[in-house]
Amino acid sequence: MIGANFKSMFFSSRRVISATDRATRRVLSKFGAYVRRAAKSSIRKRKAISAPGKPPSSHTGLLKKFILFGYDPAKRSVVIGPLRLTRGGRGDAPRALEEGGTSRMVRRGGKKRVKIKARPYMGPAMEKEEPKLPRMWRDSVSS
């Protein structure tokens, strides 16, 4: 019965692909959770406006509440960041806070465009957690 033992000496490509897909999902989801936690913890709830270049202040708690992450199996990647914060999904404040730019502000029934200096919070959170990635990948693929 040399055929049965001979076949068991080689790996199944389907099993290898399945194991790497599971490991990728697990590692990237964990990384997404770490970056999300770092971004949320960098945002302080207070009435004062943060200084440009520092993470934004959270006045209502919405920005912290709506920082999410999700694994995209089609692209085998993780997406981490805030949802848009206005009705209809047209808010541009989270991006303007991260990169600087303009945003529409509604106050006392009136709307106006305001310039916002960059107050990055997602980029620094990713940079903080990135050194942990190699350790997460180590021994992540198992049968």
Secondary structure, DSSP 4 states (H G I P E B T S, - for coil): -HHHHHHHTS--HHHHHHHHHHHHHHHHHHHHHHHHHHHHHHSEE-SSPPPTTSPPEESSSHHHHTEEEEEETTTTEEEEEEPP-SGGG---HHHHHHH-EEEEEEETTEEEEEEE-----HHHHHHHHGGGHHHHHTT----
